[in-house]
Each structure stands twice: as structure tokens, then as C-alpha cells.
Amino acid sequence: MIKQCALVLLLLLATAACSVYHKELDKNPSFSPHHFSYYDVEIAWQAERTGQMVSLAGTVTNRRSYYLRDLELTVRLTDERRKILARETYADFPTYIPPGRSEPFRMEFRPSPDFAPTHVRFTYIYWLAEEPPAFRQYGDVPYFGNFESLP
């Protein structure tokens, strides 16, 4: 009886572990192509340094089955102690991003010349919507996420 209970408990724990979403983040070196993927969005980017400027260009892909409404992407360049050197917000995405569609973004940063950015912290926020115009309201509850990587 104890063996059967232990087996059932083990199977329940194994099935619970299968239902967790996993974040996928590459480990590429700085200033090379990077990629982040989660259940809702996929972000690919590459940073370039030109003199004192750091530019970051990439795409955001909607991985949900609903439209993303009013997506905002905030990027912070930080040093090794996670002190913010520069911050930009990109909100020039279309109002509605359909499922499976990618939208480009580009940001320009001018960090202090005394410090070199060692990390990039992304934060994104959006609302869900049905095919526009939406027939149901989702209560205007925002969905958001964040992650940190190399520039």
C-alpha cells in the first residue's frame, strides 16, 4: 500500500513539473545576437557600440493566441553592480499585434562615458485583446515580464 501511494505521489509530482513554462535565454557573448523566449513573447536583439552610443535593434514576436494590445518595451543598460546607466522605452508598436507576428524595434542609448554597460534588463508590458474590435473586456489587467542578459 505504501509503495502504491508513493508511486501515485511521484506521478502527480512528475505531471505537475511538466506544466511549468520555461524561459529560454541564450548565453551568447556581449554585442552578439541574443534571443529570449517565453510563453507570451519572443524577443531577439543585437547591440552595437559606436563611439559613445549603444544602439539596440531587434524584433518582438507575439507567441500568444490573442492579440497583444499597447505593447511597451523598456530597456535599461546597467553596470556590473546593476546600477542603471541608461534607460529607454519603446512604445511605437502597432496598437494590436496579431498572434505569430513579429514587430521590429530600435533604441539608441548614450550612457555615461565613464562606465561601460555590462548587462541589459528588459521589461515588457501589454494587455490582451481579441481580434479588434474586442467584444469582451479583459478587465484591463496588464501582463508583464522581465529578464536580464548581456548587451
C-alpha positions in Angstrom: 0.0 0.0 0.0 2.8 2.4 0.9 4.5 1.6 -2.4 1.3 2.4 -4.4 0.9 5.7 -2.6 4.5 6.6 -3.2 4.1 5.8 -6.9 0.9 7.9 -7.2 2.6 10.8 -5.4 5.6 10.5 -7.7 3.4 10.5 -10.8 1.5 13.6 -9.6 4.7 15.4 -9.0 6.0 14.5 -12.4 2.9 15.7 -14.2 2.9 19.0 -12.2 6.5 19.6 -13.3 5.5 19.2 -17.0 3.0 22.1 -16.9 5.6 24.8 -16.0 6.5 27.4 -18.6 10.2 27.6 -19.2 12.1 30.8 -20.1 14.6 30.4 -22.8 17.6 32.8 -22.8 20.8 32.3 -24.8 24.3 32.7 -23.3 25.9 34.4 -26.2 28.8 36.9 -25.5 28.2 40.7 -25.4 27.4 42.5 -28.6 26.4 39.4 -30.5 22.8 38.2 -31.5 20.7 37.4 -28.5 17.3 35.6 -28.0 14.7 35.4 -25.2 11.6 33.2 -25.4 8.7 32.7 -23.0 5.1 31.6 -23.5 3.9 35.0 -24.4 6.6 36.9 -26.3 9.8 36.1 -28.1 12.5 38.9 -28.2 15.6 38.8 -30.5 18.1 41.6 -30.4 21.6 42.7 -31.1 23.5 45.6 -29.5 26.1 47.7 -31.3 28.6 50.2 -29.9 29.6 53.2 -32.0 31.7 55.7 -30.1 29.7 56.7 -27.0 26.4 55.4 -28.4 24.9 52.0 -27.9 22.2 51.0 -30.2 19.9 48.0 -29.7 17.8 46.6 -32.6 15.6 43.6 -32.7 12.1 42.1 -33.0 9.3 41.2 -30.7 7.1 38.2 -31.7 3.6 37.5 -30.2 3.5 33.9 -29.1 0.0 34.0 -27.6 -3.2 33.1 -29.3 -4.7 36.5 -28.6 -3.7 40.0 -29.8 -1.2 41.9 -27.8 -2.5 45.4 -27.2 -0.4 48.5 -26.4 2.9 46.7 -26.0 5.7 48.7 -24.3 9.3 47.6 -24.1 11.7 49.2 -21.6 15.4 48.5 -21.7 17.9 49.5 -19.0 21.7 49.4 -19.5 23.4 48.5 -16.2 27.0 48.1 -15.0 28.4 45.2 -13.1 26.8 46.4 -9.8 23.4 46.7 -11.6 23.5 50.5 -11.5 21.3 51.9 -14.3 23.5 53.8 -16.8 20.8 54.5 -19.4 17.1 53.7 -19.9 14.8 53.9 -22.9 11.2 52.9 -23.5 9.9 51.9 -26.9 6.1 52.0 -27.4 5.9 52.7 -31.2 4.5 49.2 -31.9 1.1 48.8 -33.6 -1.8 49.0 -31.2 -2.7 45.4 -31.9 0.0 42.7 -32.6 -1.7 39.6 -34.1 -0.6 36.1 -33.0 2.6 34.9 -34.6 3.5 38.3 -35.9 6.9 40.0 -35.4 7.4 43.7 -35.0 10.8 45.5 -35.1 12.2 47.9 -32.6 15.3 50.1 -32.4 16.7 52.1 -29.4 19.6 54.4 -29.0 21.4 54.9 -25.7 24.0 57.4 -24.6 25.4 56.0 -21.3 27.9 58.0 -19.3 31.4 57.9 -20.9 32.9 56.8 -17.5 31.0 53.5 -17.4 30.6 50.6 -19.9 27.3 48.7 -19.8 27.7 45.0 -18.8 24.1 44.0 -18.6 20.8 44.7 -20.3 17.5 44.5 -18.4 14.3 44.2 -20.5 10.8 44.8 -19.1 7.7 44.4 -21.3 4.1 45.2 -20.5 0.9 44.6 -22.6 -2.8 43.9 -22.5 -4.7 41.1 -24.2 -7.3 41.6 -26.7 -9.5 39.6 -29.1 -9.5 40.4 -32.8 -10.1 44.1 -33.0 -12.6 45.4 -32.1 -12.8 43.4 -29.0 -16.2 42.1 -27.9 -15.1 41.1 -24.4 -13.2 43.2 -21.9 -10.3 41.6 -20.1 -10.6 43.9 -17.2 -7.5 45.9 -18.3 -5.2 43.7 -16.3 -1.7 44.1 -17.7 0.6 41.2 -18.4 4.3 41.8 -18.0 7.7 40.2 -17.8 11.3 41.0 -17.4 14.7 39.4 -17.8 18.3 40.3 -17.8 21.1 39.5 -20.3 24.3 40.7 -21.8 24.2 43.6 -24.3 
